[in-house]
Amino acid sequence: AVNLAAALAMMGYRILIIDADPQASTSNLLQGNTDSPEVDKHIGHFMLSKADGPDDDLKSATVPVYEGGLLDLLPSDITLAESDAALVTAMSFHERAHRFFNRNREYLGRNYDAIIVDTAPGTTPIALAFTYAAKTAGKILAVVEPVGDCVRALESLRSNLTEIAKNTDAVVEMEIIINKFQPGRTHVKDNMAVLYTRYGAILNETVVP
């Protein structure tokens, strides 16, 4: 997510990256920290909000990474896990990310060309909510490195899509792009075989070295 956001920003696109993972790896990388500093307001704050109108504190919650508004970060910290737990009992929690985007669409559309969300792997309320929000585009583009952890994370994403389709009206497809393809490594060959077997029909022809 960080590499994609940085690459698009360097191409001149205005990017907002939302760190929706309590581990805060994206926040630490982009801010040059290793100790997960406390965040005033993260995406959990906005997803738990009952506001109907735009979030007036969204701008102040974002952190500029590149000058000129080319790359901004909505950071995370470990307390996002508390928000994730609170969403379990929240009414229609799967709609919370979609509502966040809708009520802030004017501000987000005016300031950014694309929004990238980094969620924790697994079927968590926040991950499900952002999966549901993808119904607007109708598709999730998954950039996957052919290694064990990434293949397992892809299984979690597919599980989320299945859960969303079963319990809501959302139809979200998935397309996969292989990244960091190094054919000389045995584990890469093994995982590529798994990917072609399980996801052959939705693998993009593009393979990134």
QUIZIJO-V355135 format. One record per residue. N is the residue number from 1. PHI is phi in whole degrees, 0 to 359 (none if undefined). NEAR is the number of other ideal C-beta (glycine too) atoms within 10 Angstrom. Layout:
[[N/PHI/NEAR] [N/PHI/NEAR]]
This chain:
[[1/none/18] [2/295/19] [3/298/11] [4/295/16] [5/298/26] [6/295/18] [7/296/11] [8/295/18] [9/296/21] [10/291/12] [11/276/10] [12/104/9] [13/277/14] [14/271/18] [15/241/24] [16/249/20] [17/249/28] [18/257/25] [19/273/30] [20/249/26] [21/236/23] [22/301/21] [23/292/16] [24/61/23] [25/297/16] [26/297/23] [27/297/25] [28/296/19] [29/295/18] [30/283/20] [31/257/16] [32/70/7] [33/249/12] [34/234/8] [35/248/7] [36/47/18] [37/299/12] [38/294/10] [39/250/21] [40/294/10] [41/219/16] [42/250/23] [43/298/26] [44/299/25] [45/301/18] [46/284/22] [47/286/24] [48/273/14] [49/295/15] [50/258/7] [51/296/13] [52/264/7] [53/261/7] [54/302/14] [55/277/17] [56/294/9] [57/264/14] [58/294/19] [59/299/12] [60/289/10] [61/279/18] [62/275/19] [63/243/15] [64/289/11] [65/256/20] [66/252/16] [67/290/7] [68/78/9] [69/73/14] [70/284/20] [71/212/24] [72/243/23] [73/234/23] [74/260/23] [75/283/27] [76/229/28] [77/208/19] [78/298/12] [79/291/16] [80/298/25] [81/298/17] [82/292/12] [83/295/22] [84/301/21] [85/294/12] [86/294/14] [87/292/19] [88/304/9] [89/259/8] [90/284/16] [91/298/7] [92/49/11] [93/299/19] [94/293/21] [95/267/17] [96/295/25] [97/292/26] [98/299/18] [99/295/18] [100/302/22] [101/295/14] [102/295/12] [103/286/18] [104/247/18] [105/296/12] [106/293/9] [107/296/14] [108/294/16] [109/292/11] [110/284/8] [111/254/15] [112/223/19] [113/270/14] [114/206/13] [115/236/17] [116/246/17] [117/244/22] [118/254/21] [119/256/23] [120/288/18] [121/293/16] [122/115/15] [123/267/13] [124/256/21] [125/305/21] [126/293/26] [127/298/22] [128/296/24] [129/296/28] [130/287/25] [131/297/26] [132/297/25] [133/298/23] [134/290/21] [135/298/16] [136/298/12] [137/275/10] [138/85/10] [139/204/13] [140/248/17] [141/263/13] [142/258/19] [143/265/17] [144/236/19] [145/274/17] [146/284/23] [147/230/16] [148/305/12] [149/299/10] [150/290/18] [151/295/18] [152/293/11] [153/295/18] [154/295/19] [155/298/14] [156/296/16] [157/296/20] [158/297/16] [159/298/15] [160/297/26] [161/297/20] [162/296/11] [163/296/15] [164/296/21] [165/296/14] [166/286/7] [167/249/11] [168/222/16] [169/268/8] [170/283/18] [171/242/11] [172/233/19] [173/269/12] [174/228/17] [175/230/13] [176/242/20] [177/244/14] [178/278/23] [179/238/17] [180/57/15] [181/280/13] [182/236/12] [183/297/10] [184/284/6] [185/263/12] [186/300/7] [187/294/11] [188/291/17] [189/300/12] [190/296/14] [191/287/20] [192/296/17] [193/298/11] [194/296/14] [195/297/19] [196/293/12] [197/291/8] [198/273/15] [199/230/18] [200/310/9] [201/288/6] [202/243/14] [203/278/17] [204/289/13] [205/291/6] [206/288/10] [207/235/14] [208/266/11] [209/297/8]]
